[in-house]
Amino acid sequence: MASDTRAGQAIYNNRTLRLYDLVVLRLSNPLVWRCPTARILALYHRHVGTAHLDVGVGTGWYLDRCRFPSPTPRVGLMDLNADSLAFAAHRIARYRPETYRVDVLGAPAGGLAPFDSIGLTYLLHCLPGDIAEKAKAFDTVRPCLRDDGVVFGATILSGGVPVTAAARTLMRIYNRKGVFSNVDDTLPALRAALDQRFRFVEITVVGCVGLFVARGPR
């Protein structure tokens, strides 16, 4: 499974990460996925905790801009891609982040002091398999979450949500290249995976993006 997990993150290196904010956050989000980046940032503003773990860190853009409840938060970064970890860690160096190189479809991540919040933003649609398979990521990070903590994030869905022709075309290209693996990712499947693991689940659809918040691990 590790090699499969690597496929979705292999595109991210020092060169492509420098373009990520422009291509994904400024262009694709509002114009293709129809989900303004500000809507995802608002999730961080509302739910990020004093101790927060971000899983699938991208460039660290959201952590760089979100309003933490403390000026000195504990921030953890978890990703399989070493370049992404280094890029994000450098960006938020003022928080002295902890970094963990982990395959989220591997064994549960134990041995860490628990976090108040865990963010999984634009991670699931890059993982292999259908939602039921890739939702193992929630099981992997569960030991890192306080019992009263919150899991939140966003993922690009291909079913059960409005998908424009442009979005469908770009998804097809990304799936062919292995950047995405979301052909079978539907809104009902996402809800089922979250309901199976959490007692309180909220999903908001913006464009073809599912924004989720989950509490009360089962």
RAURRA-V165215 format. One record per residue. N is the residue number from 1. RES is the residue in one small letter. OMEGA is omega in degrees with one decimal (999 if undefined). Layout:
# RAURRA-V165215
<<N | RES | OMEGA> <N | RES | OMEGA>>
This chain:
# RAURRA-V165215
<<1 | m | -177.6> <2 | a | -179.0> <3 | s | 177.5> <4 | d | -179.8> <5 | t | -178.0> <6 | r | -175.2> <7 | a | -176.0> <8 | g | -179.7> <9 | q | -175.5> <10 | a | -177.9> <11 | i | -173.3> <12 | y | 175.2> <13 | n | -175.4> <14 | n | -178.8> <15 | r | -177.0> <16 | t | 179.0> <17 | l | 177.7> <18 | r | 179.7> <19 | l | -171.5> <20 | y | -176.1> <21 | d | 179.6> <22 | l | -172.7> <23 | v | -174.4> <24 | v | -170.5> <25 | l | -176.4> <26 | r | -175.5> <27 | l | -173.1> <28 | s | -177.1> <29 | n | -177.2> <30 | p | -171.2> <31 | l | -176.2> <32 | v | -178.8> <33 | w | 178.1> <34 | r | 176.6> <35 | c | -179.6> <36 | p | -179.7> <37 | t | 179.3> <38 | a | 178.7> <39 | r | 178.4> <40 | i | 177.3> <41 | l | 178.9> <42 | a | 175.0> <43 | l | 178.8> <44 | y | 179.2> <45 | h | -174.1> <46 | r | -166.8> <47 | h | -178.1> <48 | v | -177.8> <49 | g | 177.4> <50 | t | 172.8> <51 | a | -173.1> <52 | h | 175.2> <53 | l | 175.4> <54 | d | -175.5> <55 | v | -170.3> <56 | g | -159.8> <57 | v | -178.0> <58 | g | 178.6> <59 | t | -177.1> <60 | g | -175.5> <61 | w | -177.9> <62 | y | 179.4> <63 | l | 179.4> <64 | d | -173.1> <65 | r | -175.2> <66 | c | -179.3> <67 | r | 176.3> <68 | f | 179.0> <69 | p | 178.6> <70 | s | 176.8> <71 | p | -179.8> <72 | t | -178.5> <73 | p | 167.3> <74 | r | -176.4> <75 | v | 175.2> <76 | g | 177.2> <77 | l | -178.7> <78 | m | -178.1> <79 | d | 173.7> <80 | l | -174.2> <81 | n | -177.8> <82 | a | 179.2> <83 | d | 177.9> <84 | s | 178.4> <85 | l | -178.4> <86 | a | -178.7> <87 | f | -179.1> <88 | a | -179.5> <89 | a | 177.9> <90 | h | -177.2> <91 | r | -178.7> <92 | i | -176.8> <93 | a | -178.8> <94 | r | 178.8> <95 | y | -178.2> <96 | r | -173.7> <97 | p | 170.5> <98 | e | -179.9> <99 | t | -178.7> <100 | y | 177.5> <101 | r | -170.2> <102 | v | 170.3> <103 | d | -174.3> <104 | v | 173.3> <105 | l | 177.6> <106 | g | -177.9> <107 | a | 176.9> <108 | p | -177.6> <109 | a | -179.0> <110 | g | 174.4> <111 | g | 179.4> <112 | l | 171.3> <113 | a | -172.9> <114 | p | -179.2> <115 | f | 176.8> <116 | d | -177.7> <117 | s | 176.0> <118 | i | 178.6> <119 | g | 174.7> <120 | l | -174.1> <121 | t | 179.7> <122 | y | 176.8> <123 | l | -170.3> <124 | l | -176.5> <125 | h | 176.4> <126 | c | -177.5> <127 | l | -177.8> <128 | p | 176.5> <129 | g | 175.6> <130 | d | -176.4> <131 | i | -178.7> <132 | a | -179.6> <133 | e | -175.2> <134 | k | 177.7> <135 | a | 172.7> <136 | k | 177.0> <137 | a | 177.9> <138 | f | 178.6> <139 | d | -179.6> <140 | t | -175.8> <141 | v | -178.0> <142 | r | 179.7> <143 | p | -178.6> <144 | c | -174.3> <145 | l | 171.7> <146 | r | -178.9> <147 | d | 178.4> <148 | d | -177.4> <149 | g | -177.0> <150 | v | 173.0> <151 | v | 179.0> <152 | f | 178.3> <153 | g | -177.0> <154 | a | 176.3> <155 | t | -179.5> <156 | i | -175.7> <157 | l | -180.0> <158 | s | -178.2> <159 | g | 179.4> <160 | g | 179.6> <161 | v | 177.5> <162 | p | -179.2> <163 | v | 179.9> <164 | t | 178.1> <165 | a | 178.9> <166 | a | 179.7> <167 | a | 179.8> <168 | r | 179.7> <169 | t | -178.4> <170 | l | 175.9> <171 | m | -179.2> <172 | r | 179.1> <173 | i | -177.8> <174 | y | 177.6> <175 | n | 178.9> <176 | r | -179.2> <177 | k | -179.0> <178 | g | 177.4> <179 | v | 174.7> <180 | f | 167.6> <181 | s | -172.5> <182 | n | -179.1> <183 | v | -176.8> <184 | d | -178.1> <185 | d | -178.7> <186 | t | 178.6> <187 | l | 177.6> <188 | p | 179.8> <189 | a | 177.6> <190 | l | 179.9> <191 | r | -179.6> <192 | a | -179.2> <193 | a | 179.2> <194 | l | 179.2> <195 | d | 179.3> <196 | q | -172.3> <197 | r | -175.8> <198 | f | -179.4> <199 | r | -178.0> <200 | f | -175.0> <201 | v | 174.7> <202 | e | 177.6> <203 | i | 176.2> <204 | t | 179.5> <205 | v | 174.6> <206 | v | -171.9> <207 | g | 176.1> <208 | c | -179.7> <209 | v | 173.6> <210 | g | 175.8> <211 | l | -173.1> <212 | f | 175.2> <213 | v | -176.9> <214 | a | 179.3> <215 | r | 175.3> <216 | g | -179.9> <217 | p | 178.6> <218 | r | 999>>
